[in-house]
Amino acid sequence: MKILLEKYGKDGVYVDLGCSEERSMTKQLEDAGWEGLHVDARLNYAVYSHNGFVDFYDLKVVSQSLKFFSGVKGKLHEDDIQKQLPAVDVLAIIEPKQVECKTLETILDENNLKKITFLKVDIEGSETEVFRVFPFDKYDIDYILVEGSCCNDILTSNGFKFIECIDERDYLYEHIHS
């Protein structure tokens, strides 16, 4: 967040996808005066590749230690879940629930956001699905932070350059303006 605060001061707009209840990653920006949008399946709706509904695992009901691993059925990082509760097949004991889902394009359009300084995407394995259908040329996004390197090809082919890895799992990309 330091690079963003140094570059933009208090004049930024962020979108936090997969913010959970804590909003820890964008709290600094919010406290610095940035305007922002928080999206999470537990708060409002899931972000996915289509508008409608999707099966969602809310793993917080199993254990507080799993609250950050909740996500769309079939897209979760199951290895990470097993590291937290190695002796339990969590996905076998919990039923997915239907939650409303929207595309990133729909979310940005509904909130009249065309210019985004910082987009944080931590949606537990659904990142590729979201970016696969996203019209990058329709929006002006300066920085994207995405969990994992799964979206590197999509982001670099849409004008973003990898900047750095934060906390060994979050990858920061900057849009290269021509």
Secondary structure, DSSP 8 states (H G I E B T S, - for coil): -HHHHHHHTT--EEEEET-TTT-HHHHHHHHTT-EEEEE-TTTT-EE-SSSEEEEEE-GGGT-GGGGGG-EETTTS-HHHHHHHSTT--HHHHS--EEEEEE-HHHHHHHTT--EEEEEEE--TT-HHHHHHT--GGGSEEEEEEEESSTTHHHHHTTTEEEEEEETTTEEEEEE---
